[in-house]
Amino acid sequence: MSAADFLLAPEVQKLLKVVFAEPMNRFSVAELEKRTKLNPELIEQTQEHLLQSGILCRHKSKADEQEAVGANTSFVFYNELRTIALKSFAAAEPIRAMLRSKFKDSVLRAFVLGEDKDATVELLVVHGQLVPEESEMAAACRKLSTSIGRHLDVHVISSTRYAALTARDDLTLKLAAPFAIEVVAEGDTKAKAPIERGGLLQSARRKLAALGR
């Protein structure tokens, strides 16, 4: 099996999802079993390969603690792996799941714009007819931030504002950057796009016509 094939293995992705979501934490086999739902033998085999590859590092256990592993931040490809994790399973997936479950009636589209050196993930949320409750969005993002080990910098704009973005807009430049990824596409949720002014007029005309019959 090649290194690339190994990194694409489901058990590796499950383990790295946990580790890269909280890169400063340490994880015992028991904790990884709880988080990944994998059996202990497979976890030990997988983490041993990742340890030998330098992706993980081992932390010595104390007398009353189990041996633990964590992300090796000195690994030569650590930043690249974090980028992959951000785009695929460590940050994007939890963000997508949160928005699609808690804000399915208001979030029309959403994009992860990138992550800075301080582990702050920038998120653009585009709402439809309904606007997400500010306090609810803030609370959900705080909870998620704790879960994934990253701060969230969230921009919430209307679909009308999104459609009006120009090439010179800062958000347009960020959306065009290679690290940007769409985590919620239009149609993924129950959110509805605003009715255009012309559409409202046509609707009113149809109602008047019906009343005149």
N, C-alpha and C positions, 0 to 999 in steps of 0.2 A: 504494500500500500504506500503511495506517495505521500509526501507531507501535505500536499493540497487536498488529497482525498481524505486524509486523516482529519484535517480541520473542518471538512464538510460533514463528517460523521455526526449523526444525531446526538450521540452521547457526549461528544465534544462540545457541540453547540449548547446543549443543556447545561453543562458544567461551566462553560465560559460565560453563559448568560448570567449565571449567579455571580461569578467572580468579578467580571467586568462591570456589573451593575454596582458593585460595592468594592472597588479596587483597593481600598485601604483596610478592608476587613480580612480576617483570617477564618478559614472554614475547616472544620473537622469532617471526617467521613460521615459521621452521624448527621451533621448539619447539611452536608451536600445531599445525603440520601433524602432528608426531609424536603429540601428545596427542589431537587430534580426528579424525585420519584424513581430514581434508578437503584438497582440493587448494589449493595456494598462492594461486591467483587468487581463489578463493572466499573464502579467509581474508582476503586483502587488501581485497576489496570489503566484507566483513562488518565487519571492524574499522574501516574508514574511516567507515562509517555510524555505528558505535558511538562513534567518536571525535568525529564531528560532533554527535552527540546528547549528548555529555558524559559518557557512561557509562564510557568508557575514557579514559585520558590517555596521551600519548606521552612516552617517555623518550628523551632524546638519547643517541645511541650514542657510545662511545669509538672511537678509531682501530681497535682490534682487535675491536670488538663490533658485532653487528647492531643495528639500531634495534629497540626493544622497546616494548610497550604493557603497561599494567596497569590495575587497577580504580581509578577516580577516586573516592576516598573523600570528596571534597568535593562530589560531585554531589548535587543537592538531593533526589533520590529514592534515594540510595545505600542507606540503611537499609531502605527498602521492598524494593528489589531483592535485598538480602541475605536478607530474610525469605522472599521468593519462592524464592530459590535454596536456602535451608535446607529449605523445605518440598518442593521438587521435585527439583532435580538436583544441587546442590552437596554437601549433607551427607546428606540422607535416603537418596538412592539408594546411595551407598557404604556407609552403615551397614546398609541393608537387605541389600545383596549380601554383606557380611561375615557377618552373622548367619545368613543363609540358607545360606551355603556351609560355614562353619566350625562352626556350632552348630545344624545342622538337626535333630539328634536331641534337643536339650534346650530350645531356645528356642521357646516356645509362642506368645508375643505380644511385641511390642516397640513402644515409643512414643518419639518425639522430643518432649520436653516443652517445649523452647525453647532460646534462646541468650541469654546475658547480654552486657553491654557489653565484657567481657574475652574474647569469642569462645569461651566455654565452652559446649558443647552438653550439655544434660542428657538422659540416656537412661534409660528404664525398661525393664528386661528381665523378662519373666514366664516362668519355667521350668515344665516339666511334670514327668513322672515322674523324668526325669534332671536333675541339677543341673549346670550348666556348670562345668568345672574352673576354679577361681578364677585360677590362674596363667596358664592358656591364654586366658581372657577378658581378663585384664590385658594380656598380651602383644599380643593381637590389637587391642585398643583403642589401645595405644601406637603400634602400626604405622599404624593408620588415622588416628590423630590427626596424625601427621606428614604423611600423604598429603593430608588435607583442610585442613590448616592451622588446626585447631581442637582445643582440649582437650575431652576427653570425661569427664563426670561421670556414672558409671553406677550405677544402683540395680538390684540383682538380687533379685527376690522370687518366692515360689512362687505358683502359680495359686490355691492355697487362700487365701493372704494377699491376693492381688489381689481375689478374690471377696468377701473380708470387709471391704474398704475401706468406710469410712463417709463421709458427706457432710462431716464435719469433718476428715478426714485431709488432710494436706498434699498427698499425691500425688493425691488426688481433685480437689482444687482446681486442681492443675497440669494434670491430664488434661482438665479442663473449660475451660482457657484457650484463647483463639482460635489461639495459635501451636502447640498440641499437634497432633501428627499420628501416626497409627498406621503404622508402617513394616513390621511383620510381623503379619499377622492369623492367627487360629487356622485351621489347615488349609494355611497356606503352607509349612509345614515338616513333617518326619516326627515331630516331638515329640508325645508323647501326654500327655493330661491325666491326673492322678493318679486311680486307682480309688478311688471313695468307699468308706467303711467298710462301708456296706450292700452295695455291689457285691462286696466281698471275702467277706462272709458268704454271699451268694447263690452265689458261685463255689464256696466250700467245701462248701455243701450239695449242689450239683450233683455235685461230685466224690465225696462220700460216697454219694450215691444211686447213682452209676454203679458204685461198688465193691460195693454191696450187691446188685446185680443178678446 
